[in-house]
C-alpha cells in the first residue's frame, strides 16, 4: 500500500484508504450518486462494481448522475442488477436502454450543459456521494482527474460526501491538461473569461473540501475503448459532401481555410465525417468539442489541428495505445474542461463553432430526431447536440439516408420526436448530398431535402406525400393522418416503403 500513497499528497487523507466494498457499504437505498465519467472515459469503476456485488444479497436502488455514458460495463451491470432508480443525463448501453424503454428505470434526458445548473440551483435530488476517478490528490487539496472532467467538479463541490478512486493505470502525464472552472450562481455570475479555444481559465484540478472526503480507493483498470466504427464508403461520401459545403463557404468569404472551431458529436458517423478533413486543403484548425475521438488525434498527427479542447478523450484500443503511449506529444495541444464549459451556449456562440452532430432521422422541413426510435423508444439521449445546434455558427446534422438495408428511410414526412426544431438546423447531410436550409421558408426546404438528401428508393413516395400536403395548405403543409404512415407501415409490414 505504501508505494501507492505518493498519489495522496494531502497527508491528512492517507489514513482514509479503504476497500471498495467498505466504501460502497455506506451508500444506502434511495441515495443519489454523482459518478465521474463522460463517454466511456474517466468513469468511476470500483464503487459501482462493489454496489453490483452488494445487490446479490441486498435490495436497494440509487439515483445515478454522471457526465455522460459510462464505460467498463458500469451502466450495463448496474441496470442488470436492478439498482438504478433514476439515471441522467445520458447513457448508451443496450441493457440500460431496455430497462428504460420497459419502464423499469427512470431516465431524465436533457442538455448536457444543464446538469451543473440544476445541481447548483438545487432543483434536482441532492448528491449524497460524489465518486470521482483521479490520478492523484495534490498537497493543496485538489483532485487531478483522469481522461474526462464531465460533471465531476460540480459533483465534488455540492456532494455531502466524496469518495475518490485513484486509478493507477491512467497516464500520469494527464496532470496539467485539465482546466477546471466553475461559474458562480446564476444572477451572480461574471462573464466566463474564455475568448479563444486554447485559453486556460481555471485550475489544474478540482478543489475539494478535505472534510468531505470519506474514502480513497485504489484501482488499476484502463478505460473501455471506444466502440466507434471506422469510416465506410457511405460516410466517406458524406465527408466529401460536407467538404464541398465548407469550400462553398470559403468561396463566399464567410470562412477561411482555417474554417472555425469544430465540434463533432460522439459516434461513428460524426467521427468519420470529421476524419474526411485529413486529406483536405483545410489547415491550422481548432476543435472545441465535448469529446476528442480518434479523428481529432488523426488530424493532430496530420498537422491539420493545432489545438483541441473538450471534456473527455474517448479512443479506440489502437488509438488509445498510440496516444497514451506517446502523450508527451499531445500535452501542449489539448485541454480537458467541465462539460458546462465545453457545452456552454454563450461560449459556443462567442467562439462561432461549426457543429457536426448525428441524427436518427429528420423530416422534410429540417426537424431532427436524435433520441427516440419511432418516436417512443429512447436510444441514448440528446447529449450535447442541442447545446451546440442552437448556438453554433453552423449547425450541421449528418445521417445515412437509409438504415437496415433500406427498410427504413432516415428522412421522413414528420419526425416522430423532435429534439432540434427546424429553427436550429442549418445544414443536413447524407451520402446522397447536402441541403443548406439557411434563409429558406418551409416550402423551399422540401424539394431541396428530397432531391439532395433522400435515397432514390423513397423520393417518389415523399413527393407524393408532399403534393397531397400542398392541397391542404398552410405554412408547413402536412397530411396529418398520413404524417406517421411510414413508421406505422414499418411496424405492420417491416418496411417504410408503402404499397403502391
C-alpha positions as CSV (number, residue, x, y, z in Angstrom):
1,X,0.0,0.0,0.0
2,X,2.8,2.4,0.9
3,X,4.1,2.6,-2.6
4,X,0.7,3.9,-3.7
5,X,0.4,6.6,-1.1
6,X,2.6,9.0,-3.0
7,X,-0.6,9.6,-5.1
8,X,-2.2,11.1,-2.0
9,X,0.0,14.2,-1.4
10,X,-2.5,15.6,1.1
11,X,-1.0,13.8,4.0
12,X,-4.1,14.1,6.2
13,X,-6.1,11.9,3.7
14,X,-3.7,9.0,3.7
15,X,-5.5,7.2,6.5
16,X,-8.8,7.2,4.6
17,X,-7.8,4.4,2.2
18,X,-10.4,1.6,2.3
19,X,-11.6,-1.2,0.2
20,X,-14.3,-0.5,-2.4
21,X,-16.7,-2.9,-0.6
22,X,-16.3,-1.0,2.6
23,X,-16.9,2.4,1.0
24,X,-19.8,1.1,-1.0
25,X,-21.4,-0.2,2.2
26,X,-22.0,3.4,3.3
27,X,-24.3,4.1,0.3
28,X,-27.9,3.4,1.3
29,X,-31.2,2.8,-0.5
30,X,-32.6,6.0,-2.0
31,X,-29.3,7.9,-2.1
32,X,-28.1,9.9,-5.1
33,X,-24.7,9.3,-6.6
34,X,-22.6,11.7,-8.8
35,X,-20.3,9.4,-10.7
36,X,-17.3,10.7,-12.8
37,X,-17.3,9.7,-16.4
38,X,-18.0,11.1,-19.8
39,X,-18.4,9.0,-23.0
40,X,-16.6,5.9,-21.6
41,X,-13.7,7.9,-20.2
42,X,-12.6,8.6,-16.7
43,X,-15.5,6.8,-15.2
44,X,-15.7,5.6,-11.6
45,X,-15.3,1.8,-11.6
46,X,-14.6,0.2,-8.2
47,X,-17.6,1.6,-6.2
48,X,-20.2,0.8,-8.9
49,X,-18.8,-2.8,-9.1
50,X,-19.0,-3.1,-5.4
51,X,-22.6,-1.9,-5.4
52,X,-23.4,-4.5,-8.0
53,X,-21.9,-7.2,-5.8
54,X,-24.0,-5.9,-2.9
55,X,-27.1,-6.3,-5.0
56,X,-26.6,-10.1,-4.9
57,X,-27.6,-10.2,-1.3
58,X,-29.4,-6.9,-0.7
59,X,-32.2,-5.0,-2.4
60,X,-31.7,-1.3,-2.9
61,X,-31.9,1.4,-5.5
62,X,-29.9,4.6,-6.1
63,X,-30.1,7.6,-8.4
64,X,-27.1,7.8,-10.8
65,X,-26.0,11.1,-12.2
66,X,-22.9,11.3,-14.5
67,X,-21.3,13.4,-17.1
68,X,-22.5,11.2,-20.0
69,X,-22.2,7.5,-20.8
70,X,-20.1,5.2,-18.7
71,X,-17.6,2.5,-19.8
72,X,-16.3,-0.6,-18.1
73,X,-19.9,-2.1,-18.4
74,X,-20.9,0.0,-15.4
75,X,-24.2,1.1,-16.8
76,X,-24.9,-2.5,-18.0
77,X,-24.1,-4.2,-14.7
78,X,-26.0,-1.6,-12.6
79,X,-29.0,-2.0,-14.9
80,X,-29.0,-5.7,-14.8
81,X,-28.6,-5.7,-11.0
82,X,-31.7,-3.6,-10.8
83,X,-30.1,-1.0,-8.5
84,X,-30.8,2.2,-10.6
85,X,-34.0,4.1,-9.8
86,X,-33.2,7.2,-11.9
87,X,-30.4,7.9,-14.4
88,X,-29.3,11.2,-16.0
89,X,-28.2,12.9,-18.3
90,X,-27.0,10.4,-20.9
91,X,-26.4,6.7,-21.4
92,X,-25.5,4.4,-24.3
93,X,-25.8,0.9,-23.0
94,X,-28.3,-1.6,-24.6
95,X,-29.2,-3.3,-21.3
96,X,-29.9,0.0,-19.6
97,X,-31.8,1.2,-22.7
98,X,-34.1,-1.9,-22.4
99,X,-34.8,-1.1,-18.8
100,X,-35.6,2.5,-19.6
101,X,-37.9,1.6,-22.5
102,X,-39.6,-1.1,-20.4
103,X,-40.4,1.4,-17.7
104,X,-38.2,-0.3,-15.2
105,X,-35.9,2.7,-14.8
106,X,-36.5,6.4,-14.9
107,X,-34.3,8.4,-17.4
108,X,-34.1,12.2,-17.4
109,X,-32.9,13.2,-20.9
110,X,-31.6,16.8,-21.0
111,X,-28.9,19.0,-22.4
112,X,-25.5,18.2,-21.0
113,X,-24.8,21.8,-20.2
114,X,-27.8,21.9,-17.8
115,X,-26.9,19.3,-15.2
116,X,-24.5,21.5,-13.4
117,X,-27.0,24.4,-13.3
118,X,-29.7,22.1,-11.9
119,X,-27.4,20.9,-9.2
120,X,-26.2,24.4,-8.3
121,X,-29.8,25.6,-8.1
122,X,-31.0,22.6,-6.1
123,X,-33.8,21.7,-8.4
124,X,-33.0,18.0,-8.6
125,X,-32.0,15.4,-5.9
126,X,-29.0,16.5,-3.8
127,X,-25.9,14.3,-4.2
128,X,-25.1,12.1,-1.2
129,X,-21.9,10.7,-2.6
130,X,-19.7,12.0,-5.4
131,X,-17.5,9.2,-6.7
132,X,-14.6,10.6,-8.7
133,X,-11.8,8.8,-10.6
134,X,-8.4,10.6,-10.1
135,X,-4.8,10.5,-10.9
136,X,-3.8,11.9,-7.5
137,X,-4.7,14.3,-4.8
138,X,-2.4,17.3,-4.5
139,X,-0.9,18.8,-1.4
140,X,-3.2,21.7,-1.6
141,X,-6.3,19.5,-1.8
142,X,-7.1,19.3,-5.5
143,X,-8.3,16.1,-7.2
144,X,-6.5,15.6,-10.5
145,X,-9.0,14.0,-12.9
146,X,-8.0,11.3,-15.5
147,X,-9.4,11.1,-19.0
148,X,-12.5,13.2,-18.5
149,X,-13.9,16.0,-16.4
150,X,-17.6,15.9,-17.2
151,X,-19.6,17.0,-14.2
152,X,-17.0,15.9,-11.6
153,X,-16.2,19.4,-10.4
154,X,-19.8,20.3,-9.7
155,X,-20.4,16.9,-8.1
156,X,-17.5,17.4,-5.7
157,X,-18.5,20.9,-4.7
158,X,-22.1,20.1,-3.9
159,X,-22.0,16.5,-2.7
160,X,-22.4,15.7,1.0
161,X,-19.6,13.1,0.8
162,X,-16.8,12.4,-1.6
163,X,-15.1,9.1,-2.5
164,X,-12.0,9.3,-4.7
165,X,-10.9,6.3,-6.8
166,X,-7.2,6.7,-7.7
167,X,-6.6,4.8,-10.8
168,X,-3.0,3.6,-11.1
169,X,-3.5,2.6,-14.8
170,X,-4.3,6.1,-16.1
171,X,-1.3,8.1,-17.6
172,X,0.2,10.4,-15.0
173,X,1.1,12.7,-17.9
174,X,-2.5,13.8,-17.8
175,X,-1.7,16.0,-14.9
176,X,-1.7,19.5,-16.2
177,X,-4.1,19.1,-19.2
178,X,-7.2,19.9,-17.1
179,X,-8.7,23.3,-16.8
180,X,-11.3,23.4,-14.1
181,X,-13.5,26.4,-14.0
182,X,-16.9,26.7,-12.2
183,X,-19.2,29.7,-12.8
184,X,-20.9,31.4,-9.9
185,X,-24.7,31.0,-9.3
186,X,-26.9,32.5,-12.0
187,X,-27.7,36.1,-11.2
188,X,-24.3,36.5,-9.5
189,X,-22.2,35.4,-12.4
190,X,-19.4,37.3,-14.1
191,X,-18.7,36.7,-17.8
192,X,-16.7,33.5,-18.4
193,X,-13.3,34.7,-19.5
194,X,-12.7,32.4,-22.4
195,X,-12.2,34.1,-25.8
196,X,-10.1,31.5,-27.6
197,X,-10.1,27.7,-27.8
198,X,-6.7,27.5,-26.1
199,X,-7.4,29.9,-23.2
200,X,-6.7,28.5,-19.8
201,X,-9.1,30.0,-17.3
202,X,-9.1,27.7,-14.3
203,X,-7.1,25.3,-12.1
204,X,-5.3,22.0,-13.0
205,X,-7.5,20.1,-10.6
206,X,-10.8,20.0,-8.7
207,X,-10.8,21.8,-5.4
208,X,-12.2,19.6,-2.6
209,X,-13.2,20.2,1.0
210,X,-11.0,17.6,2.7
211,X,-13.5,17.2,5.4
212,X,-16.0,15.7,2.9
213,X,-13.6,13.1,1.6
214,X,-14.9,9.9,3.3
215,X,-12.7,7.4,1.5
216,X,-10.0,6.8,-1.0
217,X,-10.0,3.6,-3.1
218,X,-7.2,2.4,-5.3
219,X,-8.0,0.9,-8.7
220,X,-5.9,-0.3,-11.7
221,X,-8.2,-0.6,-14.7
222,X,-7.9,1.3,-18.0
223,X,-10.9,3.0,-19.7
224,X,-13.0,1.0,-22.1
225,X,-12.1,1.5,-25.7
226,X,-14.5,3.4,-27.9
227,X,-17.0,1.4,-29.9
228,X,-17.0,3.7,-32.9
229,X,-16.8,2.1,-36.3
230,X,-14.2,3.0,-38.9
231,X,-15.3,5.1,-41.9
232,X,-17.1,3.2,-44.7
233,X,-18.0,4.1,-48.3
234,X,-21.1,6.0,-47.3
235,X,-19.5,8.1,-44.6
236,X,-16.6,8.9,-46.8
237,X,-19.0,10.2,-49.4
238,X,-20.8,12.2,-46.7
239,X,-17.5,13.7,-45.7
240,X,-16.9,14.8,-49.3
241,X,-20.4,16.5,-49.4
242,X,-19.6,18.3,-46.2
243,X,-16.2,19.4,-47.5
244,X,-17.9,20.7,-50.6
245,X,-20.2,22.7,-48.5
246,X,-17.3,24.1,-46.5
247,X,-15.5,25.0,-49.7
248,X,-18.5,27.0,-50.8
249,X,-18.4,28.9,-47.5
250,X,-14.8,29.7,-48.1
251,X,-15.5,30.8,-51.7
252,X,-18.3,33.1,-50.4
253,X,-15.9,34.7,-48.0
254,X,-17.8,33.5,-44.9
255,X,-14.9,31.2,-43.8
256,X,-11.2,30.9,-44.5
257,X,-9.1,27.7,-44.9
258,X,-8.8,27.6,-41.1
259,X,-12.5,27.2,-41.0
260,X,-13.9,27.9,-37.5
261,X,-13.5,25.9,-34.3
262,X,-15.0,22.4,-34.9
263,X,-17.4,20.4,-32.7
264,X,-18.2,16.8,-33.5
265,X,-20.7,14.7,-31.6
266,X,-19.9,11.3,-30.3
267,X,-20.5,8.4,-32.7
268,X,-19.2,6.7,-35.8
269,X,-20.8,8.9,-38.4
270,X,-19.8,12.2,-37.0
271,X,-16.3,10.9,-36.3
272,X,-16.0,9.5,-39.9
273,X,-17.1,12.8,-41.4
274,X,-14.5,14.7,-39.3
275,X,-12.0,12.2,-40.5
276,X,-12.6,13.4,-44.0
277,X,-10.8,16.6,-43.2
278,X,-7.4,14.9,-43.1
279,X,-6.9,14.9,-46.8
280,X,-8.5,18.2,-47.4
281,X,-6.9,21.6,-48.1
282,X,-8.1,22.9,-44.7
283,X,-5.4,23.5,-42.1
284,X,-4.4,25.2,-38.9
285,X,-7.7,24.2,-37.4
286,X,-9.0,24.1,-33.8
287,X,-11.5,21.8,-32.1
288,X,-13.9,22.9,-29.3
289,X,-16.0,19.9,-28.5
290,X,-17.4,17.6,-25.9
291,X,-15.2,14.6,-26.7
292,X,-12.0,14.0,-28.6
293,X,-12.3,10.9,-30.7
294,X,-9.9,9.1,-33.0
295,X,-10.3,11.5,-35.9
296,X,-9.2,14.5,-33.8
297,X,-5.9,12.9,-32.9
298,X,-5.5,11.8,-36.5
299,X,-5.9,15.4,-37.5
300,X,-3.4,16.5,-34.9
301,X,-1.0,13.8,-36.2
302,X,-1.5,15.1,-39.8
303,X,-0.7,18.6,-38.7
304,X,-4.2,19.8,-39.5
305,X,-5.4,20.6,-36.0
306,X,-3.3,22.9,-33.8
307,X,-5.3,22.8,-30.6
308,X,-8.3,20.8,-29.2
309,X,-10.5,21.5,-26.2
310,X,-13.0,19.0,-24.8
311,X,-14.4,17.3,-21.7
312,X,-13.1,13.8,-22.4
313,X,-10.9,11.7,-24.6
314,X,-12.6,8.5,-26.0
315,X,-10.5,6.4,-28.3
316,X,-10.4,3.0,-30.0
317,X,-8.0,0.5,-28.5
318,X,-5.4,1.0,-31.2
319,X,-5.5,4.8,-31.0
320,X,-5.6,4.7,-27.2
321,X,-2.3,2.8,-27.1
322,X,-0.7,5.2,-29.6
323,X,-1.9,8.4,-27.9
324,X,-1.4,7.4,-24.3
325,X,1.9,5.7,-25.1
326,X,3.2,9.0,-26.6
327,X,1.2,11.5,-24.6
328,X,4.1,14.0,-24.3
329,X,3.5,14.8,-28.0
330,X,-0.1,15.9,-27.3
331,X,0.0,17.5,-23.8
332,X,0.5,21.1,-25.1
333,X,-2.2,20.7,-27.8
334,X,-5.2,19.8,-25.6
335,X,-7.3,20.9,-22.6
336,X,-10.0,19.0,-20.8
337,X,-12.7,21.1,-19.2
338,X,-16.0,20.6,-17.3
339,X,-18.9,19.9,-19.6
340,X,-20.8,23.0,-18.6
341,X,-17.8,24.9,-20.1
342,X,-17.4,22.8,-23.3
343,X,-21.1,22.9,-23.9
344,X,-21.8,26.4,-22.6
345,X,-24.3,28.1,-25.0
346,X,-22.7,31.6,-24.6
347,X,-19.2,30.2,-25.3
348,X,-20.4,28.2,-28.3
349,X,-21.9,31.4,-29.8
350,X,-18.9,33.5,-28.8
351,X,-16.4,31.2,-30.5
352,X,-18.5,30.7,-33.6
353,X,-18.4,26.9,-33.8
354,X,-19.0,24.6,-36.7
355,X,-21.1,21.9,-35.1
356,X,-21.5,18.4,-36.6
357,X,-23.9,16.0,-34.9
358,X,-25.7,12.8,-35.9
359,X,-29.4,12.5,-36.5
360,X,-31.5,9.4,-36.1
361,X,-34.0,10.9,-38.6
362,X,-35.1,14.3,-39.9
363,X,-38.1,15.4,-41.8
364,X,-38.8,17.3,-44.9
365,X,-38.7,20.7,-43.0
366,X,-35.5,20.0,-41.2
367,X,-36.8,19.0,-37.8
368,X,-34.3,16.5,-36.3
369,X,-34.9,13.5,-34.0
370,X,-31.7,12.5,-32.2
371,X,-33.1,10.3,-29.4
372,X,-36.2,8.3,-30.0
373,X,-36.7,5.3,-32.3
374,X,-40.2,5.5,-33.9
375,X,-41.0,8.4,-31.5
376,X,-41.1,6.5,-28.3
377,X,-38.1,4.2,-27.7
378,X,-35.1,6.0,-26.2
379,X,-31.8,5.4,-27.9
380,X,-29.1,7.2,-25.9
381,X,-30.2,10.7,-25.2
382,X,-29.9,14.2,-26.6
383,X,-26.4,14.6,-25.1
384,X,-24.9,17.9,-26.0
385,X,-26.2,18.2,-29.6
386,X,-28.9,20.7,-28.5
387,X,-26.3,22.9,-26.7
388,X,-24.4,23.2,-30.0
389,X,-27.2,23.1,-32.5
390,X,-29.0,26.2,-31.3
391,X,-25.9,28.3,-30.7
392,X,-23.3,27.3,-33.3
393,X,-22.3,29.4,-36.3
394,X,-23.1,26.4,-38.5
395,X,-25.4,23.7,-37.1
396,X,-24.9,20.6,-39.3
397,X,-26.6,17.2,-38.9
398,X,-25.4,14.1,-40.6
399,X,-27.0,10.6,-41.2
400,X,-27.2,7.9,-43.8
401,X,-30.3,8.3,-45.9
402,X,-31.5,4.7,-45.2
403,X,-31.0,2.2,-42.5
404,X,-31.2,-1.6,-42.1
405,X,-30.7,-2.2,-45.8
406,X,-33.3,0.2,-47.0
407,X,-36.4,-0.8,-44.9
408,X,-36.0,2.5,-43.0
409,X,-35.7,5.9,-44.5
410,X,-33.9,8.4,-42.3
411,X,-35.8,11.2,-44.0
412,X,-39.5,11.1,-43.1
413,X,-42.6,13.2,-43.6
414,X,-42.7,14.3,-40.0
415,X,-40.1,13.5,-37.3
416,X,-41.7,11.2,-34.7
417,X,-39.8,13.0,-31.9
418,X,-38.3,16.5,-32.3
419,X,-35.1,17.3,-30.4
420,X,-33.9,20.0,-32.7
421,X,-36.5,22.1,-34.4
422,X,-36.2,23.4,-37.9
423,X,-35.1,26.7,-36.4
424,X,-31.9,25.2,-35.0
425,X,-30.8,23.2,-38.1
426,X,-28.7,24.8,-40.8
427,X,-27.4,22.0,-43.0
428,X,-28.4,18.3,-43.3
429,X,-26.0,15.9,-45.0
430,X,-26.4,12.3,-46.2
431,X,-24.4,10.2,-48.6
432,X,-26.8,11.5,-51.3
433,X,-25.8,15.1,-50.8
434,X,-26.5,18.1,-48.6
435,X,-29.2,20.7,-48.2
436,X,-28.3,24.2,-46.9
437,X,-31.5,25.3,-45.2
438,X,-30.4,28.7,-44.0
439,X,-32.8,31.5,-45.0
440,X,-35.3,29.2,-46.6
441,X,-39.1,29.1,-46.0
442,X,-40.6,25.6,-45.2
443,X,-41.8,25.2,-48.8
444,X,-38.4,26.0,-50.1
445,X,-36.8,23.4,-47.9
446,X,-38.8,20.4,-49.0
447,X,-37.7,19.9,-52.6
448,X,-34.1,20.6,-51.6
449,X,-34.1,17.9,-49.0
450,X,-36.0,15.4,-51.2
451,X,-33.7,15.9,-54.2
452,X,-30.4,16.3,-52.4
453,X,-30.6,14.1,-49.3
454,X,-33.2,11.3,-49.8
455,X,-32.4,7.9,-51.1
456,X,-33.8,7.4,-54.6
457,X,-36.0,4.5,-53.5
458,X,-38.0,6.8,-51.3
459,X,-38.1,10.1,-53.3
460,X,-41.2,9.4,-55.4
461,X,-43.1,8.3,-52.2
462,X,-42.1,11.5,-50.5
463,X,-43.0,13.7,-53.5
464,X,-46.5,12.1,-53.5
465,X,-46.9,12.9,-49.8
466,X,-45.8,16.5,-50.2
467,X,-48.0,17.1,-53.3
468,X,-51.0,15.9,-51.3
469,X,-49.9,18.1,-48.3
470,X,-49.8,21.2,-50.5
471,X,-53.5,20.7,-51.3
472,X,-54.2,21.2,-47.6
473,X,-52.3,24.5,-47.5
474,X,-50.5,26.0,-44.5
475,X,-47.1,27.5,-43.8
476,X,-45.8,24.0,-43.2
477,X,-48.1,21.6,-45.2
478,X,-48.9,18.2,-43.8
479,X,-51.3,15.4,-44.2
480,X,-51.7,14.7,-40.5
481,X,-53.4,11.4,-40.9
482,X,-50.5,10.2,-43.0
483,X,-47.6,12.0,-41.4
484,X,-46.6,8.9,-39.5
485,X,-47.8,6.4,-42.0
486,X,-44.2,5.4,-42.9
487,X,-43.5,4.4,-39.3
488,X,-46.8,2.7,-39.0
489,X,-46.1,0.6,-42.1
490,X,-42.6,-0.3,-40.7
491,X,-44.3,-1.7,-37.6
492,X,-47.0,-3.6,-39.6
493,X,-45.1,-4.7,-42.8
494,X,-41.5,-4.4,-41.8
495,X,-40.6,-1.6,-44.2
496,X,-41.3,2.1,-44.7
497,X,-41.9,1.6,-48.4
498,X,-45.7,2.0,-48.8
499,X,-47.7,-0.3,-51.1
500,X,-48.3,1.3,-54.5
